[in-house]
Amino acid sequence: MSAAGQALGVDRRLPEFPAAAPTVEGMTTAVERSAAEGSSPRHPFRLWLARRRAYIELHPKLRFAYLLALAIVGITIVLVGIVLIPLPGPGWLIVFLGFAALGTEFAVARRFNAFLRRMLNRATAWWHRQRAERVARRSRAAAMQ
């Protein structure tokens, strides 16, 4: 095991998974088994990612390049999402996805993403209140006629 892997506590041994609960038919489906294996922190792909991350952390120039690439990709995703907000489609979802990508390395992006979520929740609650009031006014007006 490499020094970087030891520093991160990465274990290369394959995990032993407990038997999943049987389904109604008495057998575990391949999809359920695959999901259980993929969510393990010792899954081979997760181990590979941890080793790559440790390698990046050991090389300052590579870390800078990684952060720069992440910033460019994250900002691009956010800008595309902002352009798509007024259009029908997942504009806000794309904005949040961009900030989530940026938030993996930048604390400011994590805080700003939390702020955006709060503001969006407030705006949605306000819109629902306004809509309920309009419906109530219309029903009262219809009842008076």
C-alpha positions in Angstrom: 0.0 0.0 0.0 1.3 3.5 -0.9 2.2 6.1 1.8 -0.7 8.2 0.6 -3.1 5.3 0.9 -1.8 4.6 4.4 -2.2 8.3 5.4 -5.8 8.2 4.3 -6.4 4.9 6.0 -7.3 3.2 2.7 -7.7 -0.5 2.9 -7.2 -2.5 -0.4 -8.9 -5.6 0.8 -12.3 -6.3 -0.7 -15.2 -5.9 1.7 -17.2 -8.7 3.0 -20.9 -7.9 2.6 -23.6 -9.3 4.8 -26.3 -11.2 3.1 -29.1 -8.9 2.1 -32.6 -9.6 3.3 -34.5 -11.8 0.9 -37.2 -10.2 -1.3 -40.7 -11.5 -1.6 -39.6 -14.1 -4.1 -36.9 -15.3 -1.7 -33.9 -14.0 -3.7 -32.0 -10.8 -3.7 -32.1 -9.0 -7.0 -28.9 -8.1 -8.8 -29.8 -4.4 -8.6 -30.1 -4.5 -4.8 -26.8 -6.4 -4.4 -25.1 -4.0 -6.8 -26.4 -1.0 -4.8 -25.2 -2.5 -1.5 -21.7 -3.1 -3.0 -21.4 0.3 -4.6 -22.3 2.2 -1.4 -19.4 0.6 0.5 -16.5 2.9 1.3 -14.2 0.0 0.4 -15.6 -0.5 -3.1 -12.8 -0.7 -5.6 -13.9 2.4 -7.4 -14.0 4.4 -4.2 -10.6 3.1 -3.3 -9.3 4.2 -6.7 -10.7 7.7 -6.2 -9.2 7.9 -2.7 -5.8 7.0 -4.1 -6.1 9.6 -6.8 -7.1 12.2 -4.3 -4.2 11.4 -2.0 -1.8 11.6 -5.0 -3.2 15.1 -5.9 -2.8 16.2 -2.3 0.9 15.2 -2.3 1.7 17.4 -5.3 1.1 21.2 -4.9 1.2 22.0 -8.6 -1.2 19.2 -9.4 -3.5 20.4 -6.6 -3.5 23.9 -8.0 -4.4 22.6 -11.5 -7.1 20.5 -9.9 -8.6 23.4 -8.1 -8.4 25.6 -11.2 -10.1 23.0 -13.4 -12.8 22.5 -10.7 -13.4 26.2 -10.4 -13.7 26.6 -14.2 -16.1 23.7 -14.6 -18.1 24.7 -11.5 -18.5 28.3 -12.6 -19.4 27.2 -16.1 -22.2 25.0 -14.7 -23.5 27.8 -12.5 -23.5 30.2 -15.5 -25.4 27.8 -17.7 -27.9 27.3 -14.9 -28.4 31.0 -14.5 -29.0 31.3 -18.2 -31.6 28.5 -18.0 -33.5 29.9 -14.9 -36.1 31.9 -16.9 -36.5 29.1 -19.4 -38.6 26.0 -18.8 -36.4 23.3 -17.4 -34.0 22.6 -14.6 -32.3 26.0 -14.3 -32.2 26.1 -10.5 -31.2 22.5 -10.3 -28.2 23.2 -12.6 -27.2 26.2 -10.5 -27.3 24.1 -7.3 -25.3 21.3 -9.1 -22.6 23.9 -10.0 -22.4 25.2 -6.5 -22.3 21.6 -5.2 -19.3 20.9 -7.5 -17.6 24.1 -6.3 -18.5 23.3 -2.7 -16.4 20.1 -2.7 -13.3 22.3 -2.4 -14.4 25.9 -1.6 -16.2 26.7 1.7 -17.5 30.0 0.3 -19.4 28.0 -2.4 -20.9 25.7 0.3 -22.1 28.7 2.3 -23.5 30.5 -0.8 -25.3 27.3 -1.8 -27.0 27.1 1.6 -27.9 30.8 1.3 -29.5 30.2 -2.2 -31.5 27.2 -0.9 -32.9 29.3 2.0 -33.8 32.2 -0.4 -35.4 29.8 -2.8 -37.4 28.1 0.0 -38.6 31.5 1.2 -39.6 32.6 -2.3 -41.4 29.3 -2.9 -43.3 29.6 0.4 -44.3 33.2 -0.4 -45.5 32.1 -3.9 -47.6 29.3 -2.3 -49.1 31.8 0.2 -50.0 34.3 -2.5 -51.6 31.6 -4.6 -53.6 30.3 -1.7 -54.8 33.9 -1.0 -55.8 34.4 -4.7 -57.8 31.1 -4.7 -59.5 32.1 -1.4 -60.4 35.6 -2.8 -61.8 34.1 -6.0 -63.9 31.5 -4.1 -65.3 34.3 -1.8 -66.1 36.4 -4.8 -67.8 33.5 -6.6 -69.8 32.7 -3.5 -71.1 36.3 -3.3 -72.4 36.3 -6.8 
